[in-house]
Amino acid sequence: MKFFMKYIFPALYGLTAYFFIRLLTDSVTGMEFWQRSWGLNGIEMSFAMGMGYLFIWACNRLIAYYDRRGYDHFSTGRIAKELWGVFLLNLLVQNLFMTPMVALTDNGLQWFDLAEINTVPLFLAFIYYGVKRSSAYLQAYIQNKLQLEKITNDKLETELKFLRAQYHPHFLFNALNTIYFQMDDDVVAAKKTVEQFADLLRYQLYDQQEMVNIHQEIQYMQRFIDLQQIRSSPRLRLQLHFDEHLQDEKVYPLLFLPLVENAFKYIGGEYLLQLELCKQGTDIYFHIRNSIPAVEPEIEGIPVVREKGIGLENLQRRLELLYPDRHHFSAGIKEQQFVAELKINL
């Protein structure tokens, strides 16, 4: 292919331009060039092939020159400069080869000869430039797309790490607070709590692959619930249901935990907490509800307004990043209970 493009194609390019010019000239003058002396035709075709070799070589050098200028993208300005360069180059080469050839043959140089010499090859020159540059345009477009995707992915990954990091301080505070109070009453139980706490940290710090099996998330939630029961009211009533069919499904980690933590944080009233995690067709369905106090707590007669935590907001943002258009999440108070539902399409 390289041999063809270097040695054969330029000659074909020049002959193509020559035959186009001859056909247009004969259409205007009524001449039939195949009835002319083939010696004369041979000389003209030799000039045309020489023009082809010179133009293709010069055009390739021009393109290489612009590539060496350090452009990293194909802007409108760059393309305009290259086209202007091709135009001037074509004008120079055509008039260097073709104008003297036409002036010394047949009835000399006519105005329409000059027009054809400068327009027909220019059309072919722009076609050659477009074909030559098309692969570079495509490659540059692909590189720009890949670079944009990389920047976007890096930004999303950074945001996800930030959202995940916001969760840890609150979790650490609650766990350490539980262990602190246990140390005064039951050292053995405190040691067991430390072991449970270590298992939870190990999952967060070392088992954070891109995606995990759903049963790992279930085990993690179960350990978290066991730890929360230690510091919860004896009135707590738990109703847990984990679908046995959930085993090998892949999900992103730590998506369900903010809802579990939120339930333990705001539970009150009847102290009822219901949790269900099951599979519905191709969806993972998570449902949790907890009773809340019938009356909001007050300080000196003024109702305490609970600030909206970052847990649910972070969860919503993570779902938008990890499962765009493949999840449904809702949370709110219904009949003195806080109800949250999450459905993820696998």
Phi, psi and omega per residue, in radians:
M1 nan -0.707 3.120
K2 -1.120 -0.705 3.122
F3 -1.076 -0.747 -3.138
F4 -1.106 -0.823 -3.090
M5 -1.183 -0.499 -3.075
K6 -1.522 -0.663 -2.997
Y7 -1.961 -0.517 -3.054
I8 -1.724 -0.816 -3.040
F9 -1.026 -0.757 -3.138
P10 -1.011 -0.665 3.110
A11 -1.143 -0.744 3.106
L12 -1.120 -0.648 3.104
Y13 -1.066 -0.838 3.141
G14 -1.117 -0.708 3.132
L15 -1.162 -0.643 3.099
T16 -1.066 -0.824 3.106
A17 -1.067 -0.722 -3.118
Y18 -1.088 -0.850 -3.092
F19 -1.158 -0.605 3.056
F20 -1.090 -0.794 -3.140
I21 -1.113 -0.763 -3.137
R22 -1.100 -0.724 3.138
L23 -1.128 -0.709 3.106
L24 -1.180 -0.723 3.123
T25 -1.098 -0.788 3.140
D26 -1.145 -0.529 3.112
S27 -1.175 -0.594 -3.125
V28 -1.403 -0.749 -3.029
T29 -1.626 -0.257 -3.081
G30 1.410 0.107 3.127
M31 -1.338 2.693 3.054
E32 -2.158 1.802 -2.948
F33 -1.136 -0.397 3.121
W34 -1.262 -0.200 3.076
Q35 -1.625 -0.091 3.086
R36 -1.349 3.053 3.062
S37 -1.118 2.232 -3.139
W38 -1.249 -0.333 3.008
G39 -1.130 -0.788 3.095
L40 -1.124 -0.770 3.085
N41 -1.032 -0.694 3.141
G42 -1.102 -0.698 3.102
I43 -1.110 -0.783 3.135
E44 -1.100 -0.723 3.124
M45 -1.162 -0.578 3.076
S46 -1.123 -0.755 3.061
F47 -1.038 -0.745 -3.108
A48 -1.131 -0.728 3.118
M49 -1.157 -0.677 3.061
G50 -1.061 -0.729 3.073
M51 -1.037 -0.732 -3.136
G52 -1.077 -0.783 3.135
Y53 -1.101 -0.772 -3.124
L54 -1.157 -0.766 -3.100
F55 -1.155 -0.813 -3.113
I56 -1.085 -0.742 3.113
W57 -1.083 -0.829 -3.107
A58 -1.162 -0.668 3.130
C59 -1.135 -0.734 3.105
N60 -1.115 -0.674 3.094
R61 -1.153 -0.656 3.112
L62 -1.100 -0.803 3.127
I63 -1.095 -0.735 3.110
A64 -1.094 -0.623 3.110
Y65 -1.067 -0.814 3.127
Y66 -1.154 -0.590 3.102
D67 -1.152 -0.602 -3.137
R68 -1.326 -0.211 -3.128
R69 -1.253 -0.138 3.068
G70 1.571 0.291 3.065
Y71 -1.150 2.340 3.103
D72 -1.881 0.094 3.073
H73 -2.754 2.837 -3.123
F74 -1.708 1.554 3.120
S75 -1.451 2.917 3.104
T76 -1.079 -0.677 3.132
G77 -1.109 -0.717 3.135
R78 -1.137 -0.802 -3.130
I79 -1.075 -0.695 3.120
A80 -1.103 -0.712 3.122
K81 -1.137 -0.722 -3.139
E82 -1.145 -0.741 3.117
L83 -1.121 -0.672 3.098
W84 -1.130 -0.673 3.088
G85 -1.134 -0.715 3.096
V86 -1.120 -0.692 3.118
F87 -1.066 -0.857 -3.130
L88 -1.151 -0.696 3.129
L89 -1.102 -0.773 3.120
N90 -1.094 -0.728 3.136
L91 -1.053 -0.745 -3.117
L92 -1.195 -0.850 -3.051
V93 -1.176 -0.768 -3.114
Q94 -1.085 -0.753 -3.130
N95 -1.303 -0.411 3.084
L96 -1.257 -0.658 -3.073
F97 -1.752 -0.871 -2.926
M98 -1.430 -0.649 -3.092
T99 -1.095 -0.851 3.078
P100 -1.070 -0.643 -3.135
M101 -1.090 -0.782 -3.136
V102 -1.221 -0.654 -3.101
A103 -1.141 -0.495 -3.068
L104 -1.707 0.069 -3.137
T105 -2.183 2.849 3.098
D106 0.905 -2.240 -3.065
N107 -1.758 0.430 3.070
G108 1.498 -3.046 -3.072
L109 -1.466 2.061 3.093
Q110 -1.849 2.892 -3.118
W111 -1.082 -0.658 -3.134
F112 -1.248 -0.476 3.054
D113 -1.104 -0.777 -3.130
L114 -1.103 -0.681 3.128
A115 -1.151 -0.760 -3.124
E116 -1.173 -0.688 -3.131
I117 -1.061 -0.578 -3.042
N118 -1.726 -0.236 -3.117
T119 -1.809 -0.808 -3.105
V120 -1.068 -0.916 3.115
P121 -1.106 -0.525 3.115
L122 -1.101 -0.714 3.096
F123 -1.045 -0.794 3.115
L124 -1.150 -0.621 -3.136
A125 -1.117 -0.729 3.126
F126 -1.183 -0.636 3.079
I127 -1.100 -0.803 3.130
Y128 -1.060 -0.776 3.122
Y129 -1.043 -0.766 -3.136
G130 -1.089 -0.768 3.124
V131 -1.158 -0.738 -3.133
K132 -1.078 -0.714 -3.081
R133 -1.510 -0.256 -3.032
S134 -1.035 -0.743 3.140
S135 -1.136 -0.670 3.113
A136 -1.187 -0.697 3.077
Y137 -1.031 -0.803 -3.123
L138 -1.112 -0.763 3.139
Q139 -1.116 -0.739 3.118
A140 -1.126 -0.685 3.111
Y141 -1.097 -0.767 -3.140
I142 -1.122 -0.737 3.136
Q143 -1.101 -0.716 3.111
N144 -1.129 -0.701 3.112
K145 -1.121 -0.773 3.126
L146 -1.102 -0.720 3.129
Q147 -1.130 -0.720 3.118
L148 -1.129 -0.744 3.115
E149 -1.113 -0.686 3.126
K150 -1.113 -0.777 3.120
I151 -1.096 -0.736 3.123
T152 -1.119 -0.785 3.139
N153 -1.112 -0.704 3.114
D154 -1.111 -0.695 3.132
K155 -1.141 -0.773 3.137
L156 -1.148 -0.701 3.130
E157 -1.113 -0.709 3.098
T158 -1.105 -0.738 3.131
E159 -1.136 -0.709 3.118
L160 -1.108 -0.723 3.112
K161 -1.112 -0.676 3.112
F162 -1.140 -0.759 3.134
L163 -1.112 -0.707 3.127
R164 -1.181 -0.666 -3.117
A165 -1.148 -0.541 3.137
Q166 -1.136 -0.397 -3.091
Y167 -1.333 -0.596 -2.975
H168 -1.093 -0.797 -3.088
P169 -0.981 -0.774 -3.133
H170 -1.128 -0.735 3.121
F171 -1.108 -0.784 3.141
L172 -1.098 -0.733 -3.140
F173 -1.052 -0.830 -3.127
N174 -1.091 -0.784 -3.105
A175 -1.138 -0.805 -3.140
L176 -1.146 -0.610 3.093
N177 -1.103 -0.708 3.109
T178 -1.101 -0.820 -3.138
I179 -1.104 -0.659 -3.120
Y180 -1.041 -0.814 -3.128
F181 -1.280 -0.481 3.107
Q182 -1.223 -0.529 -3.083
M183 -1.042 -0.548 3.140
D184 -1.344 -0.514 -3.017
D185 -1.809 -0.703 -3.014
D186 -2.648 1.695 -3.096
V187 -1.150 -0.656 3.141
V188 -1.092 -0.781 3.114
A189 -1.128 -0.635 3.122
A190 -1.109 -0.701 3.098
K191 -1.099 -0.717 3.117
K192 -1.121 -0.674 3.109
T193 -1.122 -0.673 3.099
V194 -1.071 -0.697 3.106
E195 -1.115 -0.759 3.098
Q196 -1.099 -0.719 3.128
F197 -1.092 -0.702 3.122
A198 -1.122 -0.693 3.104
D199 -1.082 -0.713 3.130
L200 -1.148 -0.753 3.115
L201 -1.134 -0.661 -3.139
R202 -1.062 -0.712 3.126
Y203 -1.144 -0.702 -3.110
Q204 -1.263 -0.669 -3.021
L205 -1.540 -0.570 -3.003
Y206 -2.017 -0.337 -3.058
D207 -1.895 0.612 -3.086
Q208 -1.714 1.121 3.043
Q209 -1.232 3.087 3.088
E210 -0.951 -0.907 3.107
M211 -2.385 2.729 -3.124
V212 -2.260 2.822 3.026
N213 -1.193 2.527 -3.085
I214 -1.083 -0.538 -3.115
H215 -1.182 -0.449 3.046
Q216 -1.185 -0.683 3.071
E217 -1.131 -0.679 3.124
I218 -1.111 -0.793 3.108
Q219 -1.056 -0.715 3.139
Y220 -1.117 -0.794 3.122
M221 -1.093 -0.655 -3.135
Q222 -1.124 -0.759 3.096
R223 -1.109 -0.689 3.125
F224 -1.122 -0.743 3.123
I225 -1.115 -0.723 3.107
D226 -1.048 -0.709 3.130
L227 -1.181 -0.683 -3.140
Q228 -1.211 -0.542 3.140
Q229 -1.100 -0.493 -3.121
I230 -1.101 -0.686 -3.067
R231 -1.734 0.081 -3.113
S232 -1.578 2.936 3.121
S233 -1.180 2.535 3.071
P234 -1.054 -0.316 3.140
R235 -1.351 -0.104 -3.080
L236 -1.047 2.273 3.062
R237 -2.072 2.032 -3.102
L238 -1.824 2.369 3.022
Q239 -2.278 1.770 -3.057
L240 -1.933 2.415 3.055
H241 -2.455 1.983 3.060
F242 -1.969 2.120 -3.101
D243 -1.076 2.201 -3.130
E244 -1.179 -0.337 -3.120
H245 -1.365 -0.189 3.099
L246 -1.473 1.934 -3.110
Q247 -2.415 -1.050 -2.974
D248 -1.852 0.031 3.122
E249 -1.110 2.434 -3.103
K250 -1.700 2.294 3.081
V251 -2.423 2.817 3.022
Y252 -1.347 2.476 -3.001
P253 -1.304 2.756 2.994
L254 1.066 0.635 3.059
L255 -1.628 -0.563 -3.092
F256 -1.510 -0.443 -3.014
L257 -1.071 -0.704 3.123
P258 -0.992 -0.569 3.118
L259 -1.264 -0.651 3.089
V260 -1.160 -0.788 3.136
E261 -1.102 -0.699 3.130
N262 -1.096 -0.666 3.131
A263 -1.122 -0.781 3.120
F264 -1.175 -0.562 -3.092
K265 -1.209 -0.670 -3.020
Y266 -1.946 0.177 -3.129
I267 -1.170 2.549 3.133
G268 -2.980 -2.850 3.111
G269 1.084 -1.965 -3.128
E270 -1.433 -0.084 3.139
Y271 0.929 0.822 3.109
L272 -1.843 2.267 3.108
L273 -2.288 2.082 3.138
Q274 -2.015 2.334 -3.117
L275 -2.382 2.344 3.104
E276 -2.408 2.318 3.067
L277 -2.328 2.051 -3.060
C278 -2.567 3.046 3.111
K279 -1.881 2.295 3.101
Q280 -2.192 1.676 -3.083
G281 1.144 -2.058 3.099
T282 -1.737 0.221 -3.103
D283 -1.915 2.613 2.930
I284 -1.738 2.163 -3.077
Y285 -1.980 2.183 3.117
F286 -2.140 2.226 -3.114
H287 -2.334 2.263 3.100
I288 -2.492 2.435 3.091
R289 -2.475 2.549 3.108
N290 -2.465 2.470 3.080
S291 -1.238 2.634 -3.126
I292 -2.188 2.809 3.140
P293 -1.012 2.471 -3.138
A294 -1.166 -0.551 -3.122
V295 -2.198 2.333 3.102
E296 -1.143 2.450 3.106
P297 -1.091 2.664 -3.122
E298 -2.214 2.660 3.013
I299 -2.167 1.963 -3.109
E300 0.945 0.769 3.062
G301 1.413 -0.035 -3.122
I302 -1.815 2.149 -3.132
P303 -1.059 2.410 3.095
V304 -1.459 2.148 3.100
V305 -1.674 1.991 -3.138
R306 -1.275 2.232 3.076
E307 -1.269 2.508 3.121
K308 -1.250 2.124 -3.104
G309 -1.285 2.953 -3.121
I310 -1.510 -0.162 -3.052
G311 -1.028 -0.914 -3.105
L312 -1.231 -0.618 3.094
E313 -1.136 -0.732 3.099
N314 -1.116 -0.698 3.126
L315 -1.090 -0.781 3.125
Q316 -1.056 -0.728 -3.140
R317 -1.182 -0.713 3.113
R318 -1.105 -0.686 3.105
L319 -1.112 -0.692 3.125
E320 -1.122 -0.595 -3.124
L321 -1.394 -0.689 -3.033
L322 -1.567 -0.597 -3.103
Y323 -2.268 1.072 3.131
P324 -1.102 2.212 3.134
D325 1.076 0.328 3.139
R326 -2.281 0.447 3.137
H327 -2.604 2.782 3.011
H328 -2.391 2.197 -3.100
F329 -2.328 2.329 3.081
S330 -2.517 2.575 3.134
A331 -2.696 2.422 3.139
G332 3.041 3.055 -3.096
I333 -1.601 2.279 3.087
K334 -2.379 2.028 3.052
E335 0.899 0.986 3.079
Q336 1.077 0.484 3.046
Q337 -2.405 2.537 3.029
F338 -1.660 2.121 -3.030
V339 -2.080 2.300 3.090
A340 -2.280 2.373 3.120
E341 -2.296 2.396 3.124
L342 -2.384 2.180 3.099
K343 -2.167 2.209 -3.098
I344 -2.081 2.201 3.087
N345 -1.536 2.163 -3.113
L346 -1.466 nan nan
